[in-house]
Amino acid sequence: WPRNTQHTYLAEPFRRRSVRVSPPSSPELVNPRIQCVTGTLPGSTKRGRSLISLVVYGRNDSHGYNLHKRVAISINCWAEILDDPDDEILFCDWNTDVGLPTFPEAIADTLTPKARAMLRIFAVPAWVHRERYAKSTHLPTVEPVARNVALARSNPANRWVLATNPDMIFLTENGESLSNIAAGLEDGFYELPRFNLPEAIWEGLPRMDPIKTMETVRQVRDAI
């Protein structure tokens, strides 16, 4: 959906501790802009004319089959099709167990340099989930709030928000960038269906070669 100058995210008072670190657990991170988030931003900001803030959330818990590989593949593919200087990938790491690195840090050595440079991480600590949300849900993540944590801290210059899941591969035709496609879109809400890839196909995809990955998935699509 396009940006809106009237977004109000959450009503709680804002308390945030920001850190810029290169953790020992992930020395490969090129641009480790990690923020420990314990509250929310008040109000909203005016949005500009640039392109895409890709918003995604997750936690370092190995949910589902080979999650680390699926997410690394997906983030690398996103970075490959985003080419505007203001494009960014925003990952809200929600409720990862104490003592573990955030999800993106755990897979940093399998992310391409371009993906690491575009990635911004927002860590919502386990105690925030435990104190504010655990009594209201049995789920270890609170998806709407997690997405808003990232959205509220996104680049105000970007016109579009792409909200997705961490294990998604997007295919564009003729090598066109997603940024170029978004630049020509009219204001509105756009939604695409999700098609699940069998685990055997994920297992055969290379983490660090997004071009080959997307070509392989394109061949699978065309063969169906």
C-alpha positions in Angstrom: 0.0 0.0 0.0 1.2 3.6 -0.5 2.3 5.7 2.3 -0.2 7.7 4.3 0.6 10.7 6.5 -2.1 9.8 9.0 -0.8 6.5 10.4 -1.0 6.0 14.1 0.8 2.9 15.2 0.4 2.1 18.9 -0.8 4.2 21.8 1.8 3.1 24.4 4.5 5.6 25.5 7.6 5.4 23.5 10.8 4.1 25.1 13.6 2.9 23.0 17.3 2.2 23.4 19.2 2.3 20.1 22.5 0.6 19.6 24.9 0.4 16.7 27.0 -2.7 17.2 28.7 -5.5 15.3 28.0 -8.4 17.6 30.7 -11.1 17.9 28.1 -13.6 16.8 27.8 -11.9 13.4 31.0 -10.3 12.3 29.9 -10.5 8.7 27.2 -7.9 9.0 28.1 -5.0 6.7 25.6 -2.5 8.0 24.4 -3.8 11.5 21.9 -1.1 12.3 20.2 -2.9 15.2 17.8 -1.3 17.5 16.5 -2.8 20.7 12.9 -1.7 20.8 10.9 -1.6 24.0 8.1 0.8 23.0 6.7 2.6 20.0 7.1 5.8 18.0 4.4 8.4 18.5 2.5 9.9 15.6 3.7 9.7 12.0 5.9 11.4 9.5 5.4 12.9 6.0 6.2 10.4 3.3 8.2 11.1 0.2 8.5 10.1 -3.4 11.0 7.2 -3.3 10.2 3.6 -3.4 10.1 0.5 -1.2 10.4 -0.4 2.5 10.0 -4.2 2.7 8.7 -5.1 6.1 9.0 -8.6 7.6 9.1 -10.2 11.0 10.2 -13.4 12.7 12.2 -15.0 15.5 15.2 -17.2 15.9 13.3 -20.4 16.7 13.8 -22.7 13.7 10.0 -22.8 12.9 9.2 -25.1 10.1 11.5 -27.0 7.8 15.1 -25.5 7.3 13.9 -22.0 8.2 17.3 -20.5 8.3 18.0 -21.5 4.7 14.6 -20.5 3.4 14.9 -17.0 4.9 18.5 -16.4 3.8 17.5 -17.4 0.2 14.5 -15.0 0.4 16.3 -12.0 1.8 19.0 -12.4 -0.8 16.4 -12.5 -3.6 14.7 -9.4 -2.3 17.9 -7.5 -2.3 18.6 -8.6 -5.8 15.4 -7.1 -7.2 15.5 -3.8 -5.1 17.7 -1.2 -6.7 16.6 2.2 -5.6 19.0 3.9 -3.2 16.3 4.4 -0.6 15.0 0.8 -0.8 15.4 -1.1 2.5 14.6 -4.4 4.1 13.3 -4.1 7.7 13.3 -7.1 9.9 11.5 -7.1 13.3 13.0 -9.8 15.4 10.3 -10.6 17.9 10.7 -12.5 21.2 13.9 -14.4 20.3 15.0 -16.3 23.4 17.5 -14.5 25.7 21.0 -15.4 24.8 20.4 -16.1 21.2 21.2 -13.7 18.3 18.4 -12.1 16.3 17.3 -14.1 13.3 19.2 -12.0 10.7 22.4 -12.1 12.8 22.1 -15.9 13.0 22.2 -16.2 9.2 24.5 -13.2 8.4 27.2 -15.4 6.9 24.7 -16.7 4.3 23.5 -13.2 3.2 24.9 -11.5 0.2 26.8 -8.2 0.7 23.9 -6.3 -0.9 21.4 -7.9 1.4 23.4 -7.1 4.5 23.8 -3.5 3.4 20.0 -3.1 2.9 19.0 -4.8 6.1 17.9 -3.0 9.3 17.0 -5.1 12.3 14.6 -4.1 15.1 14.8 -6.4 18.1 11.8 -6.7 20.5 13.1 -8.5 23.6 11.5 -11.5 25.1 10.6 -9.6 28.2 8.4 -7.2 26.2 6.4 -10.1 24.8 6.2 -11.7 28.2 5.0 -8.6 30.1 2.7 -7.1 27.4 1.4 -9.8 25.2 1.9 -13.3 26.5 -1.3 -13.2 28.6 -3.4 -12.4 25.5 -2.0 -15.0 23.0 -0.4 -18.5 23.0 1.6 -17.5 20.0 5.3 -16.6 20.4 5.0 -13.6 18.0 2.4 -10.9 17.6 2.4 -10.3 13.9 0.5 -7.0 13.6 2.5 -5.3 16.3 5.8 -6.7 15.0 5.1 -5.3 11.5 4.2 -1.9 13.0 7.5 -1.8 15.0 9.3 -1.9 11.7 6.9 0.3 9.7 7.0 3.0 12.3 10.8 3.2 11.9 10.9 2.9 8.1 12.5 5.4 5.7 10.1 8.3 5.5 11.2 9.0 2.0 9.7 5.7 0.7 6.3 5.8 -0.9 5.6 2.0 -0.8 5.5 -0.6 1.9 5.8 -4.3 1.0 4.6 -6.4 3.9 5.5 -10.1 3.4 6.6 -13.2 5.2 10.3 -14.1 5.7 10.3 -17.1 3.3 9.0 -15.6 0.0 10.6 -15.4 -3.4 9.3 -12.8 -5.8 9.7 -13.2 -9.6 9.8 -10.3 -12.0 9.8 -10.7 -15.8 12.8 -9.9 -18.1 15.1 -9.0 -15.2 13.1 -5.9 -14.3 13.6 -4.6 -10.8 10.8 -4.5 -8.3 11.7 -0.9 -7.6 11.1 0.0 -11.3 7.8 -1.8 -11.3 6.6 0.0 -8.1 7.6 3.3 -9.5 4.9 3.1 -12.1 2.1 1.9 -9.9 -1.0 4.0 -9.1 -1.8 4.6 -5.4 -3.7 1.6 -4.0 -3.6 -1.7 -2.2 -2.0 -4.6 -4.1 -2.1 -8.2 -3.0 -0.7 -11.4 -4.5 -1.5 -15.0 -3.7 1.2 -17.3 -2.2 2.2 -20.5 -3.8 4.1 -23.0 -1.6 7.3 -24.6 -2.9 7.9 -28.2 -1.9 10.6 -28.7 0.7 12.7 -30.6 -1.9 12.9 -27.6 -4.1 13.9 -25.3 -1.2 16.6 -27.8 -0.3 18.1 -27.6 -3.8 18.3 -23.8 -4.0 21.6 -22.0 -3.4 21.6 -19.5 -0.5 24.1 -17.1 -2.0 23.1 -17.1 -5.7 19.7 -15.2 -5.9 19.8 -15.0 -9.7 20.1 -18.7 -10.1 17.5 -19.2 -7.4 14.9 -17.1 -9.1 15.7 -18.7 -12.5 15.1 -22.1 -10.9 11.9 -21.1 -9.3 10.8 -19.5 -12.7 11.4 -22.8 -14.4 9.3 -24.6 -11.8 6.5 -22.1 -12.2 6.6 -22.5 -16.0 6.5 -26.3 -15.8 3.4 -26.4 -13.6 
